[in-house]
Amino acid sequence: MNRKETFNNTQTHTDMKPLSYSDAPTDWAVCLQDDCPLAQNCLRRTIGRMMPEGTLQHAIVLPAAREGDRCRLFAQAEPVQIAHGMSHLLDGLPSGLASTLRHRLYDIFGSKPQFYRFREGRYAISPEQQARVAALFTEYGITAKPQYDSTTEEFYFPHP
């Protein structure tokens, strides 16, 4: 990513490098099923096609993941907005509300220590997690959108 733009103290990276096999986590299951109706739009299948010749071992998606025209492990082969860091997420909120939200955020991110790892930007915040944070804001009547330290457009490699 070469270009950065700043909006409301949030950095947005907009230039992407082309997708490559090395972008996927090494333990991420790829798909080798050419007959799948979702293969054209599936990131798992796209990465599977990029697997280097001579690869002897790799985690794969089994046919049992398919349910008719659906797949339980489908991952869209399009870049999505990934957030990084949320050091100012609760700024400006009354302390009691901020404390309540912080405890609810522990659940969204798995635990108190995990929440702080996400908050510091050590882990990427997935679109699903961003949606859960936005829903939490709405639930508590907060009209402002959650603010993250930065966002990037990138391919997302979800783990089941």
ChimeraX commands (.cxc) that place a marker at each C-alpha (Angstrom):
marker #1 position 0.00,0.00,0.00 radius 0.5
marker #1 position 1.60,3.17,-1.17 radius 0.5
marker #1 position -0.83,6.03,-0.59 radius 0.5
marker #1 position -2.33,7.17,2.71 radius 0.5
marker #1 position -5.21,9.56,3.13 radius 0.5
marker #1 position -6.36,10.99,6.45 radius 0.5
marker #1 position -10.02,11.41,7.34 radius 0.5
marker #1 position -11.17,12.38,10.87 radius 0.5
marker #1 position -7.84,11.34,12.41 radius 0.5
marker #1 position -8.18,7.91,10.81 radius 0.5
marker #1 position -5.60,6.89,8.25 radius 0.5
marker #1 position -7.02,5.11,5.22 radius 0.5
marker #1 position -4.70,3.17,2.96 radius 0.5
marker #1 position -6.10,2.91,-0.56 radius 0.5
marker #1 position -3.47,1.39,-2.89 radius 0.5
marker #1 position -3.24,-2.40,-2.81 radius 0.5
marker #1 position -0.59,-4.77,-4.04 radius 0.5
marker #1 position -1.82,-7.72,-6.10 radius 0.5
marker #1 position -2.95,-10.79,-4.16 radius 0.5
marker #1 position -0.35,-13.54,-3.81 radius 0.5
marker #1 position -0.18,-16.96,-2.21 radius 0.5
marker #1 position 2.12,-15.62,0.52 radius 0.5
marker #1 position -0.60,-13.18,1.67 radius 0.5
marker #1 position -2.63,-16.02,3.19 radius 0.5
marker #1 position -1.77,-17.23,6.70 radius 0.5
marker #1 position 0.26,-20.43,6.50 radius 0.5
marker #1 position -2.40,-22.39,8.39 radius 0.5
marker #1 position -5.31,-21.08,6.32 radius 0.5
marker #1 position -7.31,-23.78,4.55 radius 0.5
marker #1 position -7.44,-23.41,0.77 radius 0.5
marker #1 position -9.94,-24.97,-1.63 radius 0.5
marker #1 position -9.07,-27.26,-4.53 radius 0.5
marker #1 position -12.65,-27.91,-5.70 radius 0.5
marker #1 position -12.99,-26.64,-9.24 radius 0.5
marker #1 position -16.56,-27.96,-9.47 radius 0.5
marker #1 position -17.79,-25.69,-6.65 radius 0.5
marker #1 position -20.37,-23.15,-7.90 radius 0.5
marker #1 position -18.70,-20.49,-5.72 radius 0.5
marker #1 position -15.14,-21.13,-6.97 radius 0.5
marker #1 position -14.98,-18.01,-9.20 radius 0.5
marker #1 position -15.58,-15.64,-6.26 radius 0.5
marker #1 position -13.92,-17.62,-3.47 radius 0.5
marker #1 position -10.70,-16.41,-1.88 radius 0.5
marker #1 position -9.92,-19.93,-0.65 radius 0.5
marker #1 position -10.11,-21.26,-4.21 radius 0.5
marker #1 position -8.15,-18.29,-5.59 radius 0.5
marker #1 position -5.31,-18.91,-3.12 radius 0.5
marker #1 position -5.54,-22.65,-3.83 radius 0.5
marker #1 position -4.90,-21.95,-7.51 radius 0.5
marker #1 position -1.82,-19.96,-6.52 radius 0.5
marker #1 position -0.33,-22.78,-4.45 radius 0.5
marker #1 position 3.25,-23.35,-5.60 radius 0.5
marker #1 position 3.84,-26.45,-7.65 radius 0.5
marker #1 position 5.45,-29.16,-5.58 radius 0.5
marker #1 position 3.63,-28.23,-2.35 radius 0.5
marker #1 position 3.48,-31.48,-0.39 radius 0.5
marker #1 position 1.17,-30.58,2.46 radius 0.5
marker #1 position -1.50,-27.96,3.12 radius 0.5
marker #1 position -4.77,-27.51,5.02 radius 0.5
marker #1 position -7.71,-27.82,2.61 radius 0.5
marker #1 position -11.46,-27.32,2.60 radius 0.5
marker #1 position -13.21,-30.67,2.33 radius 0.5
marker #1 position -16.31,-31.27,0.19 radius 0.5
marker #1 position -18.37,-31.64,3.39 radius 0.5
marker #1 position -18.15,-27.84,3.80 radius 0.5
marker #1 position -20.47,-27.48,0.80 radius 0.5
marker #1 position -24.21,-27.44,1.32 radius 0.5
marker #1 position -25.85,-27.29,-2.10 radius 0.5
marker #1 position -24.85,-23.96,-3.64 radius 0.5
marker #1 position -23.43,-22.71,-0.33 radius 0.5
marker #1 position -20.16,-23.32,1.50 radius 0.5
marker #1 position -19.66,-22.94,5.23 radius 0.5
marker #1 position -16.05,-21.81,4.66 radius 0.5
marker #1 position -16.64,-19.43,1.75 radius 0.5
marker #1 position -14.50,-16.27,1.82 radius 0.5
marker #1 position -15.23,-13.49,-0.68 radius 0.5
marker #1 position -12.35,-12.85,-3.08 radius 0.5
marker #1 position -12.65,-9.08,-2.82 radius 0.5
marker #1 position -10.80,-6.65,-0.59 radius 0.5
marker #1 position -12.68,-5.38,2.45 radius 0.5
marker #1 position -12.10,-2.61,4.96 radius 0.5
marker #1 position -9.96,-3.83,7.84 radius 0.5
marker #1 position -9.51,-1.61,10.89 radius 0.5
marker #1 position -6.34,-1.37,12.97 radius 0.5
marker #1 position -6.27,0.00,16.50 radius 0.5
marker #1 position -8.98,1.74,18.46 radius 0.5
marker #1 position -7.10,3.84,20.97 radius 0.5
marker #1 position -9.75,6.59,20.89 radius 0.5
marker #1 position -12.87,4.45,20.45 radius 0.5
marker #1 position -14.42,5.45,23.78 radius 0.5
marker #1 position -13.10,9.03,23.95 radius 0.5
marker #1 position -15.69,11.64,24.82 radius 0.5
marker #1 position -18.14,9.21,26.40 radius 0.5
marker #1 position -19.23,9.55,30.03 radius 0.5
marker #1 position -16.98,7.35,32.19 radius 0.5
marker #1 position -19.81,5.07,33.32 radius 0.5
marker #1 position -20.92,4.42,29.74 radius 0.5
marker #1 position -17.33,3.96,28.59 radius 0.5
marker #1 position -16.78,1.38,31.34 radius 0.5
marker #1 position -19.94,-0.52,30.39 radius 0.5
marker #1 position -19.00,-0.51,26.72 radius 0.5
marker #1 position -15.44,-1.61,27.47 radius 0.5
marker #1 position -16.76,-4.69,29.27 radius 0.5
marker #1 position -19.09,-5.47,26.37 radius 0.5
marker #1 position -16.13,-5.04,23.97 radius 0.5
marker #1 position -14.25,-7.72,25.93 radius 0.5
marker #1 position -16.93,-10.15,24.75 radius 0.5
marker #1 position -16.72,-9.00,21.13 radius 0.5
marker #1 position -12.94,-9.43,21.06 radius 0.5
marker #1 position -12.81,-12.60,23.16 radius 0.5
marker #1 position -11.37,-11.42,26.48 radius 0.5
marker #1 position -9.93,-8.42,28.27 radius 0.5
marker #1 position -6.33,-9.15,27.17 radius 0.5
marker #1 position -7.46,-9.76,23.58 radius 0.5
marker #1 position -9.42,-6.51,23.57 radius 0.5
marker #1 position -6.28,-4.58,24.50 radius 0.5
marker #1 position -4.29,-6.30,21.75 radius 0.5
marker #1 position -6.90,-5.19,19.22 radius 0.5
marker #1 position -7.04,-1.72,20.81 radius 0.5
marker #1 position -3.26,-1.33,20.41 radius 0.5
marker #1 position -3.45,-2.38,16.76 radius 0.5
marker #1 position -1.58,-5.65,17.23 radius 0.5
marker #1 position -4.46,-7.54,15.58 radius 0.5
marker #1 position -6.59,-6.49,12.62 radius 0.5
marker #1 position -10.26,-5.80,13.33 radius 0.5
marker #1 position -12.40,-7.78,10.90 radius 0.5
marker #1 position -15.50,-6.46,9.13 radius 0.5
marker #1 position -17.62,-8.71,11.37 radius 0.5
marker #1 position -16.05,-7.29,14.53 radius 0.5
marker #1 position -16.49,-3.75,13.20 radius 0.5
marker #1 position -20.18,-4.48,12.59 radius 0.5
marker #1 position -20.57,-5.81,16.14 radius 0.5
marker #1 position -18.92,-2.68,17.58 radius 0.5
marker #1 position -21.20,-0.46,15.47 radius 0.5
marker #1 position -24.26,-2.44,16.67 radius 0.5
marker #1 position -23.10,-1.99,20.28 radius 0.5
marker #1 position -22.84,1.77,19.75 radius 0.5
marker #1 position -26.37,1.79,18.31 radius 0.5
marker #1 position -27.68,-0.32,21.19 radius 0.5
marker #1 position -26.44,2.31,23.65 radius 0.5
marker #1 position -27.76,5.24,21.62 radius 0.5
marker #1 position -24.38,6.45,20.39 radius 0.5
marker #1 position -24.92,8.07,17.01 radius 0.5
marker #1 position -21.24,8.57,16.14 radius 0.5
marker #1 position -19.58,5.86,14.07 radius 0.5
marker #1 position -16.79,3.93,15.81 radius 0.5
marker #1 position -13.42,5.55,15.07 radius 0.5
marker #1 position -10.41,3.32,14.41 radius 0.5
marker #1 position -6.78,4.41,14.31 radius 0.5
marker #1 position -6.47,3.37,10.67 radius 0.5
marker #1 position -8.24,1.32,8.05 radius 0.5
marker #1 position -6.95,-0.56,5.04 radius 0.5
marker #1 position -8.52,-2.18,2.03 radius 0.5
marker #1 position -7.17,-5.70,1.94 radius 0.5
marker #1 position -8.14,-9.30,1.49 radius 0.5
marker #1 position -9.54,-10.84,4.65 radius 0.5
marker #1 position -8.63,-14.39,5.58 radius 0.5
marker #1 position -11.24,-15.51,8.13 radius 0.5
marker #1 position -10.67,-18.51,10.35 radius 0.5
marker #1 position -13.67,-20.71,11.09 radius 0.5
marker link #1:1,2 radius 0.2
marker link #1:2,3 radius 0.2
marker link #1:3,4 radius 0.2
marker link #1:4,5 radius 0.2
marker link #1:5,6 radius 0.2
marker link #1:6,7 radius 0.2
marker link #1:7,8 radius 0.2
marker link #1:8,9 radius 0.2
marker link #1:9,10 radius 0.2
marker link #1:10,11 radius 0.2
marker link #1:11,12 radius 0.2
marker link #1:12,13 radius 0.2
marker link #1:13,14 radius 0.2
marker link #1:14,15 radius 0.2
marker link #1:15,16 radius 0.2
marker link #1:16,17 radius 0.2
marker link #1:17,18 radius 0.2
marker link #1:18,19 radius 0.2
marker link #1:19,20 radius 0.2
marker link #1:20,21 radius 0.2
marker link #1:21,22 radius 0.2
marker link #1:22,23 radius 0.2
marker link #1:23,24 radius 0.2
marker link #1:24,25 radius 0.2
marker link #1:25,26 radius 0.2
marker link #1:26,27 radius 0.2
marker link #1:27,28 radius 0.2
marker link #1:28,29 radius 0.2
marker link #1:29,30 radius 0.2
marker link #1:30,31 radius 0.2
marker link #1:31,32 radius 0.2
marker link #1:32,33 radius 0.2
marker link #1:33,34 radius 0.2
marker link #1:34,35 radius 0.2
marker link #1:35,36 radius 0.2
marker link #1:36,37 radius 0.2
marker link #1:37,38 radius 0.2
marker link #1:38,39 radius 0.2
marker link #1:39,40 radius 0.2
marker link #1:40,41 radius 0.2
marker link #1:41,42 radius 0.2
marker link #1:42,43 radius 0.2
marker link #1:43,44 radius 0.2
marker link #1:44,45 radius 0.2
marker link #1:45,46 radius 0.2
marker link #1:46,47 radius 0.2
marker link #1:47,48 radius 0.2
marker link #1:48,49 radius 0.2
marker link #1:49,50 radius 0.2
marker link #1:50,51 radius 0.2
marker link #1:51,52 radius 0.2
marker link #1:52,53 radius 0.2
marker link #1:53,54 radius 0.2
marker link #1:54,55 radius 0.2
marker link #1:55,56 radius 0.2
marker link #1:56,57 radius 0.2
marker link #1:57,58 radius 0.2
marker link #1:58,59 radius 0.2
marker link #1:59,60 radius 0.2
marker link #1:60,61 radius 0.2
marker link #1:61,62 radius 0.2
marker link #1:62,63 radius 0.2
marker link #1:63,64 radius 0.2
marker link #1:64,65 radius 0.2
marker link #1:65,66 radius 0.2
marker link #1:66,67 radius 0.2
marker link #1:67,68 radius 0.2
marker link #1:68,69 radius 0.2
marker link #1:69,70 radius 0.2
marker link #1:70,71 radius 0.2
marker link #1:71,72 radius 0.2
marker link #1:72,73 radius 0.2
marker link #1:73,74 radius 0.2
marker link #1:74,75 radius 0.2
marker link #1:75,76 radius 0.2
marker link #1:76,77 radius 0.2
marker link #1:77,78 radius 0.2
marker link #1:78,79 radius 0.2
marker link #1:79,80 radius 0.2
marker link #1:80,81 radius 0.2
marker link #1:81,82 radius 0.2
marker link #1:82,83 radius 0.2
marker link #1:83,84 radius 0.2
marker link #1:84,85 radius 0.2
marker link #1:85,86 radius 0.2
marker link #1:86,87 radius 0.2
marker link #1:87,88 radius 0.2
marker link #1:88,89 radius 0.2
marker link #1:89,90 radius 0.2
marker link #1:90,91 radius 0.2
marker link #1:91,92 radius 0.2
marker link #1:92,93 radius 0.2
marker link #1:93,94 radius 0.2
marker link #1:94,95 radius 0.2
marker link #1:95,96 radius 0.2
marker link #1:96,97 radius 0.2
marker link #1:97,98 radius 0.2
marker link #1:98,99 radius 0.2
marker link #1:99,100 radius 0.2
marker link #1:100,101 radius 0.2
marker link #1:101,102 radius 0.2
marker link #1:102,103 radius 0.2
marker link #1:103,104 radius 0.2
marker link #1:104,105 radius 0.2
marker link #1:105,106 radius 0.2
marker link #1:106,107 radius 0.2
marker link #1:107,108 radius 0.2
marker link #1:108,109 radius 0.2
marker link #1:109,110 radius 0.2
marker link #1:110,111 radius 0.2
marker link #1:111,112 radius 0.2
marker link #1:112,113 radius 0.2
marker link #1:113,114 radius 0.2
marker link #1:114,115 radius 0.2
marker link #1:115,116 radius 0.2
marker link #1:116,117 radius 0.2
marker link #1:117,118 radius 0.2
marker link #1:118,119 radius 0.2
marker link #1:119,120 radius 0.2
marker link #1:120,121 radius 0.2
marker link #1:121,122 radius 0.2
marker link #1:122,123 radius 0.2
marker link #1:123,124 radius 0.2
marker link #1:124,125 radius 0.2
marker link #1:125,126 radius 0.2
marker link #1:126,127 radius 0.2
marker link #1:127,128 radius 0.2
marker link #1:128,129 radius 0.2
marker link #1:129,130 radius 0.2
marker link #1:130,131 radius 0.2
marker link #1:131,132 radius 0.2
marker link #1:132,133 radius 0.2
marker link #1:133,134 radius 0.2
marker link #1:134,135 radius 0.2
marker link #1:135,136 radius 0.2
marker link #1:136,137 radius 0.2
marker link #1:137,138 radius 0.2
marker link #1:138,139 radius 0.2
marker link #1:139,140 radius 0.2
marker link #1:140,141 radius 0.2
marker link #1:141,142 radius 0.2
marker link #1:142,143 radius 0.2
marker link #1:143,144 radius 0.2
marker link #1:144,145 radius 0.2
marker link #1:145,146 radius 0.2
marker link #1:146,147 radius 0.2
marker link #1:147,148 radius 0.2
marker link #1:148,149 radius 0.2
marker link #1:149,150 radius 0.2
marker link #1:150,151 radius 0.2
marker link #1:151,152 radius 0.2
marker link #1:152,153 radius 0.2
marker link #1:153,154 radius 0.2
marker link #1:154,155 radius 0.2
marker link #1:155,156 radius 0.2
marker link #1:156,157 radius 0.2
marker link #1:157,158 radius 0.2
marker link #1:158,159 radius 0.2
marker link #1:159,160 radius 0.2
view
